[in-house]
Amino acid sequence: MAELGVWNDLNLLRVSAEGAFLDGGEQGELLLPLDQVPAGSQPLQTLKVFVYLEAPGHATATTRKPLAQRGEVAQLKIATVNKTGAFLAWGLPQNLFLPWKEVKPEQKPLIQEGQPILVVLFLNEEGRVTASTRLEEFLGDETEEFKEGDKVSLVIADRTDLGVRVVVNHRYWGMVHASDIFSRVNRGETRDGYIKALRADHKLNVALSSPGYAKVDAIAQGVLTVLKRQGGFIPVTDKSRPEDIYTLFGISKKVFKQTLGALYKSRRIVLEEGGIRLVRD
């Protein structure tokens, strides 16, 4: 049976001048428009399609990839706003509905055309894929699902006094502490992360870099990349202002000093009075 708001593997029943008719189970036969039917498609084969309600009670199939599916958190741009709510661009011809009741009161002034908004996608009572800014009602704070070092997917959410709040695997809240942020992060950004520690309260501490030396190597490589881009010399030292270091490299002054030490010991850079110079191979 076809599930709404997610990707489905459906059997092809027949192909006509309109397109391919797929077996949607209780949803009935679903039409995949002809221009989206893979060349050479034949009855009885399986096609991977996204299924959603194009109109009330009318499910449709597409091979076009939406920016997010049911159960996922994503930052989407507001296309239009009216008295019923907002409509978000999500990669499909029909925009995604964000009703006013699913917007937190403090966020309503932010609902303007062209603005990005962080939402979770769910099915409403009519089976329509709908957006909500009320992430707290859909995400858990505690879990015993992971072990230390597990790789997870993250969506960057809000900054706090402790660091950055993140959405883990589209299902849980997690925290990346400020001391573990070594590069620039932006709200709505998706990236990989790693479970840093197992807490007694089952809340998640997350790191943005893999454990051990891989983290050091990644940061050092980032500094080398910036150096090469700047012609091999940058007038920045371990005595430079923290904000200047962050603007150039996206890391804290403490991490920058540690990275300079590692690069100097490995003879990749020369520390000069007025800056750092790349050692050419």
C-alpha positions, 0 to 999 in steps of 0.5 A: 500500500502506498504511504503518503508523504514518503518514498514508496516502491510501487508496482507498475500496472500499465503504461498509457499516453498519460503516464504509468499507473501504479498500484497504490493499494488503498490509495487506488491506482496512482498516475505517474506523469509520462515525462517522469516515467523511466525509459523502458518501464514495463508492467510488473516492475517496481518504481520508486516514487514519492506519494502525496495528496495533490488535492483532498482525496487525490493521491499522486505519484512523482519521481521529483525529489522534495526537500524533505519528507514526512517525519523530517526536519528541514529549513524551507523558504516561504513562498507565499502567505495568506490568512490561512497560513504560509506555503513553503517551497519544497521542490514539488509543484504544489507548495507545502502548507504551514497553517497558522495554528502550527506556527509558534506565537513568537515566530509569527512576525517572521512568517514573511515571503522569502524568509527561511523557516525551520519546520517538521513535516507531518500528516494532518487529519486529512492525510495531507503533508503539512509543516509545523514550527512546533518541533518540540511536539514531535521530537524527543529529549531522551533516548537509549538508542545510541552508543558513544561514537555513533554517526548521526545526521544533524539539522542545526537549530538554535544557539543557546548559552551552552552551544547549539541545539541540534536535531538528531536523525530527525527524531531527537534533540541534542546539544553541541557544546560551544567547546566542541564547535570548531567551524561555522554553523548555520541554522537549518544546515544539515551535516553529520555528527557523532554521539559524544557521550552517554548521559545518565539522563539519556539526553544527547551530547553531540560532536560535529567531528569524528572522535580522535585525530580525525577531528584535529586533521580536519581542522588543520586541513581547513587552515591549510586550505585557507592559507593556499587560497590566500597565496600562502601567507595570512597576517594572523597570529596566535595573538590576533583578535578572536573575531578575526580568527573566527572570520577567517577560519570559523574556529575559536582562538583556542583551537586555532592556537592548538592547530598552529602548534600541530602544523608547525611541529609537522613542518607544514607552516612557518610562524612569522612575527607578522603572520603564518606562512605555508611551507611549499611542498 
